[in-house]
Amino acid sequence: MRTEVQFDVPWPPSVNRYWRHGRGRVYLAEPGRHYIELIRQSMPLFHDPWETEHLRLVVMAHPPDRRKRDLDNILKALLDGLEKGSLFRDDSQIKHIEARMLEPVRPKGLVHLIVGVIHEPWTTDKECHP
């Protein structure tokens, strides 16, 4: 099994378009379902999803234009799409995230992703913070 994959995905829809609220529940809107399918098509051939491994995610975000954007707003759609695209079993496996907002790529933007297994032993909060 691979220990790291790199690939580009399209710029995600805004959180306001990704989810909808109705009848007392929250559900994935059409732009969200479409984005998940785009992620599935963008992922490299990957035989089995990572099931239990702790993972790191590197996000290099190239927005579609120079408008002001919050980098953290794209993470939920990316993680959700990668999980539903079967790159990993659950987005709780992501234990380390690095994210950078870079120069725009016109006209639609793109996000370059690196996802890999964390090989060193993962420590608990008690071990990190005596």
LOTI-703841 format. One record per residue: residue in one letter; x, y, z of N, C-alpha, C, O in turn. Coordinates in nm, 2 decimals, m for minus. Example, Ala and Ser with C-alpha at 12.3 -4.5 7.8 and 13.67 -1.06 7.14 Angstrom:
{res->A | nX->1.32 | nY->m0.57 | nZ->0.78 | caX->1.23 | caY->m0.45 | caZ->0.78 | cX->1.32 | cY->m0.33 | cZ->0.78 | oX->1.42 | oY->m0.33 | oZ->0.85}
{res->S | nX->1.28 | nY->m0.22 | nZ->0.71 | caX->1.37 | caY->m0.11 | caZ->0.71 | cX->1.29 | cY->0.00 | cZ->0.79 | oX->1.34 | oY->0.11 | oZ->0.80}
// end
This chain:
{res->M | nX->0.09 | nY->m0.12 | nZ->0.00 | caX->0.00 | caY->0.00 | caZ->0.00 | cX->0.09 | cY->0.12 | cZ->0.00 | oX->0.19 | oY->0.12 | oZ->0.06}
{res->R | nX->0.05 | nY->0.22 | nZ->m0.07 | caX->0.12 | caY->0.35 | caZ->m0.07 | cX->0.12 | cY->0.42 | cZ->0.06 | oX->0.03 | oY->0.40 | oZ->0.14}
{res->T | nX->0.23 | nY->0.49 | nZ->0.09 | caX->0.24 | caY->0.56 | caZ->0.21 | cX->0.22 | cY->0.71 | cZ->0.19 | oX->0.20 | oY->0.79 | oZ->0.29}
{res->E | nX->0.21 | nY->0.76 | nZ->0.06 | caX->0.18 | caY->0.90 | caZ->0.03 | cX->0.12 | cY->0.91 | cZ->m0.11 | oX->0.16 | oY->0.83 | oZ->m0.20}
{res->V | nX->0.03 | nY->1.00 | nZ->m0.12 | caX->m0.03 | caY->1.03 | caZ->m0.26 | cX->m0.03 | cY->1.18 | cZ->m0.27 | oX->m0.05 | oY->1.25 | oZ->m0.17}
{res->Q | nX->m0.01 | nY->1.23 | nZ->m0.40 | caX->m0.02 | caY->1.37 | caZ->m0.43 | cX->m0.11 | cY->1.38 | cZ->m0.55 | oX->m0.10 | oY->1.30 | oZ->m0.65}
{res->F | nX->m0.20 | nY->1.48 | nZ->m0.55 | caX->m0.28 | caY->1.51 | caZ->m0.66 | cX->m0.35 | cY->1.64 | cZ->m0.64 | oX->m0.35 | oY->1.70 | oZ->m0.54}
{res->D | nX->m0.41 | nY->1.69 | nZ->m0.75 | caX->m0.48 | caY->1.82 | caZ->m0.76 | cX->m0.63 | cY->1.79 | cZ->m0.76 | oX->m0.67 | oY->1.70 | oZ->m0.83}
{res->V | nX->m0.70 | nY->1.87 | nZ->m0.69 | caX->m0.85 | caY->1.87 | caZ->m0.69 | cX->m0.90 | cY->2.01 | cZ->m0.72 | oX->m0.83 | oY->2.11 | oZ->m0.70}
{res->P | nX->m1.02 | nY->2.02 | nZ->m0.77 | caX->m1.07 | caY->2.15 | caZ->m0.80 | cX->m1.09 | cY->2.23 | cZ->m0.67 | oX->m1.10 | oY->2.18 | oZ->m0.56}
{res->W | nX->m1.11 | nY->2.36 | nZ->m0.69 | caX->m1.14 | caY->2.45 | caZ->m0.57 | cX->m1.27 | cY->2.41 | cZ->m0.52 | oX->m1.37 | oY->2.40 | oZ->m0.60}
{res->P | nX->m1.29 | nY->2.40 | nZ->m0.39 | caX->m1.42 | caY->2.36 | caZ->m0.33 | cX->m1.52 | cY->2.47 | cZ->m0.33 | oX->m1.49 | oY->2.58 | oZ->m0.33}
{res->P | nX->m1.65 | nY->2.43 | nZ->m0.33 | caX->m1.76 | caY->2.52 | caZ->m0.32 | cX->m1.75 | cY->2.58 | cZ->m0.18 | oX->m1.70 | oY->2.52 | oZ->m0.09}
{res->S | nX->m1.81 | nY->2.70 | nZ->m0.16 | caX->m1.81 | caY->2.76 | caZ->m0.03 | cX->m1.90 | cY->2.68 | cZ->0.07 | oX->m1.98 | oY->2.60 | oZ->0.02}
{res->V | nX->m1.87 | nY->2.69 | nZ->0.19 | caX->m1.94 | caY->2.61 | caZ->0.30 | cX->m2.09 | cY->2.65 | cZ->0.29 | oX->m2.17 | oY->2.56 | oZ->0.31}
{res->N | nX->m2.12 | nY->2.77 | nZ->0.25 | caX->m2.26 | caY->2.81 | caZ->0.24 | cX->m2.34 | cY->2.74 | cZ->0.13 | oX->m2.46 | oY->2.72 | oZ->0.14}
{res->R | nX->m2.26 | nY->2.69 | nZ->0.03 | caX->m2.33 | caY->2.62 | caZ->m0.08 | cX->m2.31 | cY->2.47 | cZ->m0.07 | oX->m2.39 | oY->2.39 | oZ->m0.13}
{res->Y | nX->m2.22 | nY->2.42 | nZ->0.02 | caX->m2.19 | caY->2.28 | caZ->0.03 | cX->m2.30 | cY->2.21 | cZ->0.11 | oX->m2.34 | oY->2.10 | oZ->0.08}
{res->W | nX->m2.35 | nY->2.28 | nZ->0.22 | caX->m2.45 | caY->2.22 | caZ->0.30 | cX->m2.58 | cY->2.30 | cZ->0.29 | oX->m2.58 | oY->2.42 | oZ->0.25}
{res->R | nX->m2.69 | nY->2.23 | nZ->0.32 | caX->m2.83 | caY->2.29 | caZ->0.32 | cX->m2.90 | cY->2.25 | cZ->0.45 | oX->m2.87 | oY->2.15 | oZ->0.51}
{res->H | nX->m2.98 | nY->2.34 | nZ->0.50 | caX->m3.06 | caY->2.31 | caZ->0.62 | cX->m3.21 | cY->2.31 | cZ->0.58 | oX->m3.26 | oY->2.39 | oZ->0.50}
{res->G | nX->m3.28 | nY->2.21 | nZ->0.63 | caX->m3.42 | caY->2.20 | caZ->0.60 | cX->m3.48 | cY->2.09 | cZ->0.68 | oX->m3.42 | oY->1.98 | oZ->0.71}
{res->R | nX->m3.61 | nY->2.11 | nZ->0.72 | caX->m3.69 | caY->2.01 | caZ->0.80 | cX->m3.61 | cY->1.96 | cZ->0.92 | oX->m3.62 | oY->1.84 | oZ->0.95}
{res->G | nX->m3.54 | nY->2.05 | nZ->0.99 | caX->m3.47 | caY->2.02 | caZ->1.11 | cX->m3.35 | cY->1.94 | cZ->1.10 | oX->m3.30 | oY->1.88 | oZ->1.19}
{res->R | nX->m3.29 | nY->1.93 | nZ->0.98 | caX->m3.17 | caY->1.86 | caZ->0.96 | cX->m3.07 | cY->1.93 | cZ->0.86 | oX->m3.12 | oY->2.02 | oZ->0.79}
{res->V | nX->m2.95 | nY->1.89 | nZ->0.86 | caX->m2.85 | caY->1.94 | caZ->0.77 | cX->m2.82 | cY->1.83 | cZ->0.67 | oX->m2.80 | oY->1.72 | oZ->0.71}
{res->Y | nX->m2.81 | nY->1.87 | nZ->0.54 | caX->m2.78 | caY->1.77 | caZ->0.44 | cX->m2.68 | cY->1.83 | cZ->0.33 | oX->m2.67 | oY->1.95 | oZ->0.32}
{res->L | nX->m2.62 | nY->1.74 | nZ->0.26 | caX->m2.53 | caY->1.78 | caZ->0.16 | cX->m2.60 | cY->1.83 | cZ->0.04 | oX->m2.69 | oY->1.76 | oZ->m0.02}
{res->A | nX->m2.57 | nY->1.95 | nZ->0.00 | caX->m2.64 | caY->2.01 | caZ->m0.12 | cX->m2.58 | cY->1.96 | cZ->m0.25 | oX->m2.48 | oY->1.89 | oZ->m0.25}
{res->E | nX->m2.65 | nY->1.99 | nZ->m0.36 | caX->m2.60 | caY->1.94 | caZ->m0.49 | cX->m2.46 | cY->1.99 | cZ->m0.52 | oX->m2.38 | oY->1.90 | oZ->m0.57}
{res->P | nX->m2.42 | nY->2.11 | nZ->m0.49 | caX->m2.28 | caY->2.15 | caZ->m0.52 | cX->m2.18 | cY->2.06 | cZ->m0.43 | oX->m2.07 | oY->2.03 | oZ->m0.48}
{res->G | nX->m2.22 | nY->2.02 | nZ->m0.32 | caX->m2.14 | caY->1.93 | caZ->m0.23 | cX->m2.13 | cY->1.79 | cZ->m0.29 | oX->m2.02 | oY->1.73 | oZ->m0.30}
{res->R | nX->m2.24 | nY->1.74 | nZ->m0.34 | caX->m2.24 | caY->1.61 | caZ->m0.40 | cX->m2.15 | cY->1.61 | cZ->m0.53 | oX->m2.08 | oY->1.51 | oZ->m0.56}
{res->H | nX->m2.17 | nY->1.72 | nZ->m0.61 | caX->m2.09 | caY->1.73 | caZ->m0.73 | cX->m1.94 | cY->1.74 | cZ->m0.70 | oX->m1.86 | oY->1.68 | oZ->m0.77}
{res->Y | nX->m1.90 | nY->1.81 | nZ->m0.59 | caX->m1.76 | caY->1.83 | caZ->m0.56 | cX->m1.70 | cY->1.69 | cZ->m0.51 | oX->m1.59 | oY->1.66 | oZ->m0.55}
{res->I | nX->m1.78 | nY->1.61 | nZ->m0.44 | caX->m1.73 | caY->1.48 | caZ->m0.40 | cX->m1.70 | cY->1.40 | cZ->m0.52 | oX->m1.60 | oY->1.32 | oZ->m0.53}
{res->E | nX->m1.78 | nY->1.40 | nZ->m0.62 | caX->m1.76 | caY->1.33 | caZ->m0.75 | cX->m1.64 | cY->1.38 | cZ->m0.82 | oX->m1.56 | oY->1.30 | oZ->m0.87}
{res->L | nX->m1.61 | nY->1.51 | nZ->m0.82 | caX->m1.49 | caY->1.57 | caZ->m0.88 | cX->m1.37 | cY->1.52 | cZ->m0.81 | oX->m1.27 | oY->1.49 | oZ->m0.87}
{res->I | nX->m1.37 | nY->1.51 | nZ->m0.68 | caX->m1.26 | caY->1.46 | caZ->m0.60 | cX->m1.23 | cY->1.31 | cZ->m0.63 | oX->m1.12 | oY->1.27 | oZ->m0.65}
{res->R | nX->m1.34 | nY->1.23 | nZ->m0.64 | caX->m1.32 | caY->1.09 | caZ->m0.68 | cX->m1.25 | cY->1.08 | cZ->m0.81 | oX->m1.16 | oY->0.99 | oZ->m0.83}
{res->Q | nX->m1.29 | nY->1.16 | nZ->m0.91 | caX->m1.23 | caY->1.16 | caZ->m1.04 | cX->m1.09 | cY->1.21 | cZ->m1.04 | oX->m1.01 | oY->1.17 | oZ->m1.13}
{res->S | nX->m1.05 | nY->1.29 | nZ->m0.95 | caX->m0.92 | caY->1.35 | caZ->m0.94 | cX->m0.82 | cY->1.26 | cZ->m0.87 | oX->m0.70 | oY->1.28 | oZ->m0.89}
{res->M | nX->m0.86 | nY->1.18 | nZ->m0.78 | caX->m0.77 | caY->1.10 | caZ->m0.70 | cX->m0.70 | cY->1.00 | cZ->m0.79 | oX->m0.75 | oY->0.94 | oZ->m0.88}
{res->P | nX->m0.57 | nY->0.97 | nZ->m0.75 | caX->m0.49 | caY->0.87 | caZ->m0.83 | cX->m0.55 | cY->0.73 | cZ->m0.79 | oX->m0.62 | oY->0.71 | oZ->m0.69}
{res->L | nX->m0.52 | nY->0.64 | nZ->m0.88 | caX->m0.56 | caY->0.50 | caZ->m0.85 | cX->m0.50 | cY->0.46 | cZ->m0.71 | oX->m0.38 | oY->0.46 | oZ->m0.69}
{res->F | nX->m0.59 | nY->0.42 | nZ->m0.62 | caX->m0.55 | caY->0.39 | caZ->m0.49 | cX->m0.63 | cY->0.26 | cZ->m0.45 | oX->m0.75 | oY->0.27 | oZ->m0.44}
{res->H | nX->m0.56 | nY->0.15 | nZ->m0.43 | caX->m0.63 | caY->0.03 | caZ->m0.42 | cX->m0.72 | cY->0.02 | cZ->m0.30 | oX->m0.84 | oY->m0.01 | oZ->m0.31}
{res->D | nX->m0.67 | nY->0.04 | nZ->m0.18 | caX->m0.75 | caY->0.03 | caZ->m0.06 | cX->m0.74 | cY->0.15 | cZ->0.02 | oX->m0.64 | oY->0.21 | oZ->0.03}
{res->P | nX->m0.85 | nY->0.20 | nZ->0.09 | caX->m0.84 | caY->0.32 | caZ->0.17 | cX->m0.76 | cY->0.29 | cZ->0.29 | oX->m0.75 | oY->0.17 | oZ->0.34}
{res->W | nX->m0.69 | nY->0.39 | nZ->0.34 | caX->m0.62 | caY->0.38 | caZ->0.47 | cX->m0.73 | cY->0.36 | cZ->0.57 | oX->m0.82 | oY->0.44 | oZ->0.59}
{res->E | nX->m0.72 | nY->0.25 | nZ->0.65 | caX->m0.82 | caY->0.21 | caZ->0.74 | cX->m0.80 | cY->0.26 | cZ->0.88 | oX->m0.89 | oY->0.32 | oZ->0.94}
{res->T | nX->m0.68 | nY->0.25 | nZ->0.93 | caX->m0.65 | caY->0.29 | caZ->1.07 | cX->m0.53 | cY->0.38 | cZ->1.09 | oX->m0.51 | oY->0.43 | oZ->1.20}
{res->E | nX->m0.46 | nY->0.40 | nZ->0.98 | caX->m0.33 | caY->0.47 | caZ->0.99 | cX->m0.36 | cY->0.62 | cZ->1.03 | oX->m0.46 | oY->0.68 | oZ->0.99}
{res->H | nX->m0.26 | nY->0.68 | nZ->1.11 | caX->m0.27 | caY->0.82 | caZ->1.13 | cX->m0.21 | cY->0.89 | cZ->1.01 | oX->m0.11 | oY->0.85 | oZ->0.95}
{res->L | nX->m0.27 | nY->1.00 | nZ->0.97 | caX->m0.24 | caY->1.06 | caZ->0.84 | cX->m0.20 | cY->1.21 | cZ->0.86 | oX->m0.25 | oY->1.27 | oZ->0.95}
{res->R | nX->m0.12 | nY->1.26 | nZ->0.76 | caX->m0.09 | caY->1.40 | caZ->0.76 | cX->m0.15 | cY->1.45 | cZ->0.62 | oX->m0.15 | oY->1.38 | oZ->0.52}
{res->L | nX->m0.19 | nY->1.57 | nZ->0.62 | caX->m0.25 | caY->1.64 | caZ->0.50 | cX->m0.17 | cY->1.77 | cZ->0.48 | oX->m0.17 | oY->1.85 | oZ->0.57}
{res->V | nX->m0.12 | nY->1.79 | nZ->0.36 | caX->m0.07 | caY->1.91 | caZ->0.32 | cX->m0.16 | cY->1.97 | cZ->0.21 | oX->m0.19 | oY->1.90 | oZ->0.11}
{res->V | nX->m0.20 | nY->2.09 | nZ->0.23 | caX->m0.30 | caY->2.16 | caZ->0.14 | cX->m0.23 | cY->2.28 | cZ->0.08 | oX->m0.18 | oY->2.37 | oZ->0.16}
{res->M | nX->m0.21 | nY->2.29 | nZ->m0.05 | caX->m0.16 | caY->2.41 | caZ->m0.12 | cX->m0.27 | cY->2.46 | cZ->m0.20 | oX->m0.30 | oY->2.41 | oZ->m0.31}
{res->A | nX->m0.34 | nY->2.57 | nZ->m0.15 | caX->m0.46 | caY->2.62 | caZ->m0.21 | cX->m0.43 | cY->2.74 | cZ->m0.30 | oX->m0.37 | oY->2.83 | oZ->m0.26}
{res->H | nX->m0.48 | nY->2.72 | nZ->m0.42 | caX->m0.46 | caY->2.83 | caZ->m0.53 | cX->m0.61 | cY->2.87 | cZ->m0.56 | oX->m0.68 | oY->2.81 | oZ->m0.64}
{res->P | nX->m0.65 | nY->2.98 | nZ->m0.50 | caX->m0.79 | caY->3.03 | caZ->m0.52 | cX->m0.81 | cY->3.07 | cZ->m0.67 | oX->m0.71 | oY->3.09 | oZ->m0.74}
{res->P | nX->m0.93 | nY->3.08 | nZ->m0.71 | caX->m0.96 | caY->3.12 | caZ->m0.85 | cX->m0.93 | cY->3.27 | cZ->m0.88 | oX->m0.92 | oY->3.31 | oZ->m1.00}
{res->D | nX->m0.92 | nY->3.35 | nZ->m0.78 | caX->m0.90 | caY->3.50 | caZ->m0.80 | cX->m0.84 | cY->3.55 | cZ->m0.67 | oX->m0.81 | oY->3.48 | oZ->m0.58}
{res->R | nX->m0.83 | nY->3.69 | nZ->m0.67 | caX->m0.76 | caY->3.75 | caZ->m0.55 | cX->m0.86 | cY->3.80 | cZ->m0.44 | oX->m0.81 | oY->3.87 | oZ->m0.35}
{res->R | nX->m0.98 | nY->3.76 | nZ->m0.45 | caX->m1.07 | caY->3.80 | caZ->m0.34 | cX->m1.03 | cY->3.74 | cZ->m0.21 | oX->m0.96 | oY->3.64 | oZ->m0.20}
{res->K | nX->m1.06 | nY->3.81 | nZ->m0.10 | caX->m1.02 | caY->3.77 | caZ->0.03 | cX->m1.10 | cY->3.64 | cZ->0.06 | oX->m1.22 | oY->3.63 | oZ->0.05}
{res->R | nX->m1.02 | nY->3.54 | nZ->0.11 | caX->m1.08 | caY->3.41 | caZ->0.15 | cX->m1.02 | cY->3.36 | cZ->0.28 | oX->m0.90 | oY->3.39 | oZ->0.31}
{res->D | nX->m1.09 | nY->3.29 | nZ->0.35 | caX->m1.04 | caY->3.22 | caZ->0.48 | cX->m0.99 | cY->3.08 | cZ->0.44 | oX->m1.07 | oY->3.00 | oZ->0.39}
{res->L | nX->m0.87 | nY->3.05 | nZ->0.47 | caX->m0.81 | caY->2.93 | caZ->0.43 | cX->m0.88 | cY->2.81 | cZ->0.50 | oX->m0.90 | oY->2.70 | oZ->0.45}
{res->D | nX->m0.92 | nY->2.83 | nZ->0.63 | caX->m0.98 | caY->2.72 | caZ->0.70 | cX->m1.12 | cY->2.68 | cZ->0.65 | oX->m1.17 | oY->2.57 | oZ->0.68}
{res->N | nX->m1.18 | nY->2.77 | nZ->0.57 | caX->m1.32 | caY->2.74 | caZ->0.52 | cX->m1.31 | cY->2.63 | cZ->0.41 | oX->m1.42 | oY->2.56 | oZ->0.39}
{res->I | nX->m1.20 | nY->2.60 | nZ->0.35 | caX->m1.20 | caY->2.50 | caZ->0.24 | cX->m1.17 | cY->2.36 | cZ->0.30 | oX->m1.19 | oY->2.26 | oZ->0.23}
{res->L | nX->m1.12 | nY->2.35 | nZ->0.42 | caX->m1.07 | caY->2.23 | caZ->0.48 | cX->m1.19 | cY->2.12 | cZ->0.50 | oX->m1.17 | oY->2.01 | oZ->0.47}
{res->K | nX->m1.30 | nY->2.17 | nZ->0.54 | caX->m1.41 | caY->2.07 | caZ->0.57 | cX->m1.46 | cY->2.00 | cZ->0.44 | oX->m1.47 | oY->1.88 | oZ->0.44}
{res->A | nX->m1.47 | nY->2.08 | nZ->0.33 | caX->m1.52 | caY->2.02 | caZ->0.21 | cX->m1.41 | cY->1.93 | cZ->0.15 | oX->m1.44 | oY->1.82 | oZ->0.10}
{res->L | nX->m1.28 | nY->1.96 | nZ->0.17 | caX->m1.17 | caY->1.87 | caZ->0.12 | cX->m1.17 | cY->1.74 | cZ->0.20 | oX->m1.17 | oY->1.64 | oZ->0.14}
{res->L | nX->m1.18 | nY->1.75 | nZ->0.33 | caX->m1.17 | caY->1.63 | caZ->0.41 | cX->m1.29 | cY->1.54 | cZ->0.39 | oX->m1.28 | oY->1.42 | oZ->0.38}
{res->D | nX->m1.41 | nY->1.61 | nZ->0.38 | caX->m1.53 | caY->1.53 | caZ->0.35 | cX->m1.52 | cY->1.46 | cZ->0.22 | oX->m1.56 | oY->1.34 | oZ->0.21}
{res->G | nX->m1.48 | nY->1.53 | nZ->0.12 | caX->m1.46 | caY->1.47 | caZ->m0.02 | cX->m1.36 | cY->1.36 | cZ->m0.02 | oX->m1.39 | oY->1.26 | oZ->m0.09}
{res->L | nX->m1.25 | nY->1.37 | nZ->0.05 | caX->m1.15 | caY->1.27 | caZ->0.05 | cX->m1.20 | cY->1.14 | cZ->0.12 | oX->m1.17 | oY->1.03 | oZ->0.08}
{res->E | nX->m1.28 | nY->1.16 | nZ->0.23 | caX->m1.33 | caY->1.05 | caZ->0.30 | cX->m1.44 | cY->0.98 | cZ->0.22 | oX->m1.43 | oY->0.86 | oZ->0.20}
{res->K | nX->m1.53 | nY->1.06 | nZ->0.16 | caX->m1.64 | caY->1.00 | caZ->0.08 | cX->m1.58 | cY->0.94 | cZ->m0.05 | oX->m1.64 | oY->0.85 | oZ->m0.11}
{res->G | nX->m1.46 | nY->0.99 | nZ->m0.09 | caX->m1.40 | caY->0.93 | caZ->m0.21 | cX->m1.31 | cY->0.81 | cZ->m0.18 | oX->m1.25 | oY->0.75 | oZ->m0.27}
{res->S | nX->m1.31 | nY->0.77 | nZ->m0.05 | caX->m1.25 | caY->0.64 | caZ->0.00 | cX->m1.10 | cY->0.65 | cZ->0.00 | oX->m1.03 | oY->0.55 | oZ->m0.02}
{res->L | nX->m1.04 | nY->0.77 | nZ->0.02 | caX->m0.89 | caY->0.77 | caZ->0.03 | cX->m0.86 | cY->0.72 | cZ->0.17 | oX->m0.75 | oY->0.66 | oZ->0.19}
{res->F | nX->m0.94 | nY->0.75 | nZ->0.27 | caX->m0.92 | caY->0.70 | caZ->0.41 | cX->m1.06 | cY->0.67 | cZ->0.46 | oX->m1.16 | oY->0.71 | oZ->0.41}
{res->R | nX->m1.06 | nY->0.59 | nZ->0.57 | caX->m1.19 | caY->0.55 | caZ->0.63 | cX->m1.27 | cY->0.67 | cZ->0.70 | oX->m1.39 | oY->0.68 | oZ->0.68}
{res->D | nX->m1.19 | nY->0.75 | nZ->0.77 | caX->m1.26 | caY->0.85 | caZ->0.85 | cX->m1.16 | cY->0.97 | cZ->0.86 | oX->m1.04 | oY->0.96 | oZ->0.88}
{res->D | nX->m1.22 | nY->1.09 | nZ->0.85 | caX->m1.13 | caY->1.21 | caZ->0.86 | cX->m1.07 | cY->1.23 | cZ->1.00 | oX->m0.99 | oY->1.32 | oZ->1.01}
{res->S | nX->m1.11 | nY->1.16 | nZ->1.09 | caX->m1.05 | caY->1.17 | caZ->1.23 | cX->m0.91 | cY->1.11 | cZ->1.22 | oX->m0.83 | oY->1.13 | oZ->1.32}
{res->Q | nX->m0.87 | nY->1.03 | nZ->1.12 | caX->m0.74 | caY->0.98 | caZ->1.10 | cX->m0.64 | cY->1.09 | cZ->1.07 | oX->m0.52 | oY->1.07 | oZ->1.09}
{res->I | nX->m0.68 | nY->1.20 | nZ->1.02 | caX->m0.59 | caY->1.31 | caZ->0.99 | cX->m0.55 | cY->1.37 | cZ->1.13 | oX->m0.63 | oY->1.43 | oZ->1.20}
{res->K | nX->m0.42 | nY->1.36 | nZ->1.16 | caX->m0.36 | caY->1.41 | caZ->1.28 | cX->m0.27 | cY->1.53 | cZ->1.27 | oX->m0.23 | oY->1.59 | oZ->1.36}
{res->H | nX->m0.24 | nY->1.56 | nZ->1.14 | caX->m0.15 | caY->1.68 | caZ->1.12 | cX->m0.20 | cY->1.74 | cZ->0.99 | oX->m0.21 | oY->1.67 | oZ->0.89}
{res->I | nX->m0.22 | nY->1.87 | nZ->0.99 | caX->m0.26 | caY->1.95 | caZ->0.87 | cX->m0.16 | cY->2.07 | cZ->0.85 | oX->m0.14 | oY->2.14 | oZ->0.95}
{res->E | nX->m0.11 | nY->2.08 | nZ->0.73 | caX->m0.04 | caY->2.20 | caZ->0.69 | cX->m0.12 | cY->2.26 | cZ->0.58 | oX->m0.16 | oY->2.19 | oZ->0.48}
{res->A | nX->m0.14 | nY->2.39 | nZ->0.58 | caX->m0.22 | caY->2.45 | caZ->0.48 | cX->m0.16 | cY->2.59 | cZ->0.44 | oX->m0.12 | oY->2.66 | oZ->0.53}
{res->R | nX->m0.16 | nY->2.62 | nZ->0.31 | caX->m0.11 | caY->2.74 | caZ->0.27 | cX->m0.20 | cY->2.80 | cZ->0.16 | oX->m0.24 | oY->2.72 | oZ->0.07}
{res->M | nX->m0.22 | nY->2.93 | nZ->0.16 | caX->m0.30 | caY->3.00 | caZ->0.06 | cX->m0.19 | cY->3.06 | cZ->m0.04 | oX->m0.11 | oY->3.14 | oZ->0.01}
{res->L | nX->m0.19 | nY->3.02 | nZ->m0.16 | caX->m0.09 | caY->3.06 | caZ->m0.26 | cX->m0.15 | cY->3.15 | cZ->m0.36 | oX->m0.27 | oY->3.19 | oZ->m0.35}
{res->E | nX->m0.08 | nY->3.17 | nZ->m0.47 | caX->m0.13 | caY->3.26 | caZ->m0.58 | cX->m0.24 | cY->3.20 | cZ->m0.65 | oX->m0.26 | oY->3.08 | oZ->m0.66}
{res->P | nX->m0.33 | nY->3.29 | nZ->m0.70 | caX->m0.45 | caY->3.23 | caZ->m0.77 | cX->m0.41 | cY->3.16 | cZ->m0.90 | oX->m0.31 | oY->3.19 | oZ->m0.96}
{res->V | nX->m0.49 | nY->3.06 | nZ->m0.93 | caX->m0.49 | caY->2.99 | caZ->m1.06 | cX->m0.62 | cY->3.02 | cZ->m1.13 | oX->m0.72 | oY->2.96 | oZ->m1.09}
{res->R | nX->m0.62 | nY->3.10 | nZ->m1.23 | caX->m0.74 | caY->3.13 | caZ->m1.30 | cX->m0.77 | cY->3.02 | cZ->m1.40 | oX->m0.68 | oY->2.96 | oZ->m1.46}
{res->P | nX->m0.90 | nY->3.00 | nZ->m1.44 | caX->m1.01 | caY->3.07 | caZ->m1.39 | cX->m1.08 | cY->3.01 | cZ->m1.27 | oX->m1.17 | oY->3.07 | oZ->m1.21}
{res->K | nX->m1.05 | nY->2.88 | nZ->m1.24 | caX->m1.13 | caY->2.81 | caZ->m1.14 | cX->m1.06 | cY->2.78 | cZ->m1.01 | oX->m1.12 | oY->2.73 | oZ->m0.92}
{res->G | nX->m0.93 | nY->2.80 | nZ->m1.01 | caX->m0.85 | caY->2.76 | caZ->m0.89 | cX->m0.83 | cY->2.62 | cZ->m0.88 | oX->m0.89 | oY->2.54 | oZ->m0.96}
{res->L | nX->m0.74 | nY->2.58 | nZ->m0.79 | caX->m0.72 | caY->2.43 | caZ->m0.77 | cX->m0.65 | cY->2.42 | cZ->m0.63 | oX->m0.60 | oY->2.51 | oZ->m0.57}
{res->V | nX->m0.65 | nY->2.30 | nZ->m0.58 | caX->m0.59 | caY->2.26 | caZ->m0.45 | cX->m0.50 | cY->2.14 | cZ->m0.48 | oX->m0.54 | oY->2.04 | oZ->m0.52}
{res->H | nX->m0.37 | nY->2.16 | nZ->m0.45 | caX->m0.27 | caY->2.05 | caZ->m0.45 | cX->m0.27 | cY->1.99 | cZ->m0.32 | oX->m0.25 | oY->2.05 | oZ->m0.22}
{res->L | nX->m0.29 | nY->1.85 | nZ->m0.31 | caX->m0.29 | caY->1.78 | caZ->m0.19 | cX->m0.18 | cY->1.68 | cZ->m0.18 | oX->m0.15 | oY->1.61 | oZ->m0.28}
{res->I | nX->m0.12 | nY->1.67 | nZ->m0.06 | caX->m0.03 | caY->1.56 | caZ->m0.03 | cX->m0.09 | cY->1.49 | cZ->0.10 | oX->m0.11 | oY->1.55 | oZ->0.20}
{res->V | nX->m0.12 | nY->1.36 | nZ->0.09 | caX->m0.17 | caY->1.29 | caZ->0.20 | cX->m0.08 | cY->1.17 | cZ->0.22 | oX->m0.04 | oY->1.10 | oZ->0.13}
{res->G | nX->m0.04 | nY->1.15 | nZ->0.35 | caX->0.06 | caY->1.05 | caZ->0.37 | cX->0.05 | cY->0.99 | cZ->0.51 | oX->m0.01 | oY->1.06 | oZ->0.60}
{res->V | nX->0.10 | nY->0.87 | nZ->0.53 | caX->0.10 | caY->0.81 | caZ->0.66 | cX->0.20 | cY->0.87 | cZ->0.75 | oX->0.31 | oY->0.90 | oZ->0.71}
{res->I | nX->0.17 | nY->0.89 | nZ->0.88 | caX->0.26 | caY->0.94 | caZ->0.98 | cX->0.33 | cY->0.81 | cZ->1.03 | oX->0.27 | oY->0.72 | oZ->1.09}
{res->H | nX->0.46 | nY->0.80 | nZ->1.01 | caX->0.54 | caY->0.68 | caZ->1.04 | cX->0.59 | cY->0.68 | cZ->1.19 | oX->0.60 | oY->0.58 | oZ->1.25}
{res->E | nX->0.62 | nY->0.80 | nZ->1.24 | caX->0.67 | caY->0.80 | caZ->1.38 | cX->0.56 | cY->0.78 | cZ->1.47 | oX->0.44 | oY->0.81 | oZ->1.44}
{res->P | nX->0.59 | nY->0.73 | nZ->1.59 | caX->0.48 | caY->0.71 | caZ->1.69 | cX->0.41 | cY->0.84 | cZ->1.72 | oX->0.47 | oY->0.94 | oZ->1.74}
{res->W | nX->0.28 | nY->0.82 | nZ->1.73 | caX->0.20 | caY->0.94 | caZ->1.76 | cX->0.18 | cY->0.95 | cZ->1.91 | oX->0.15 | oY->0.85 | oZ->1.97}
{res->T | nX->0.20 | nY->1.07 | nZ->1.96 | caX->0.19 | caY->1.09 | caZ->2.11 | cX->0.06 | cY->1.14 | cZ->2.15 | oX->m0.02 | oY->1.20 | oZ->2.07}
{res->T | nX->0.02 | nY->1.11 | nZ->2.27 | caX->m0.10 | caY->1.16 | caZ->2.33 | cX->m0.08 | cY->1.30 | cZ->2.39 | oX->0.04 | oY->1.34 | oZ->2.40}
{res->D | nX->m0.19 | nY->1.37 | nZ->2.42 | caX->m0.17 | caY->1.50 | caZ->2.48 | cX->m0.09 | cY->1.50 | cZ->2.61 | oX->m0.02 | oY->1.60 | oZ->2.63}
{res->K | nX->m0.11 | nY->1.40 | nZ->2.69 | caX->m0.03 | caY->1.39 | caZ->2.82 | cX->0.12 | cY->1.38 | cZ->2.79 | oX->0.19 | oY->1.44 | oZ->2.86}
{res->E | nX->0.15 | nY->1.31 | nZ->2.68 | caX->0.29 | caY->1.31 | caZ->2.65 | cX->0.35 | cY->1.44 | cZ->2.59 | oX->0.46 | oY->1.47 | oZ->2.61}
{res->C | nX->0.26 | nY->1.51 | nZ->2.52 | caX->0.30 | caY->1.64 | caZ->2.46 | cX->0.30 | cY->1.75 | cZ->2.56 | oX->0.39 | oY->1.84 | oZ->2.55}
{res->H | nX->0.21 | nY->1.75 | nZ->2.66 | caX->0.20 | caY->1.86 | caZ->2.75 | cX->0.20 | cY->1.80 | cZ->2.90 | oX->0.10 | oY->1.77 | oZ->2.95}
{res->P | nX->0.32 | nY->1.80 | nZ->2.95 | caX->0.34 | caY->1.74 | caZ->3.09 | cX->0.26 | cY->1.82 | cZ->3.19 | oX->0.26 | oY->1.79 | oZ->3.31}
// end
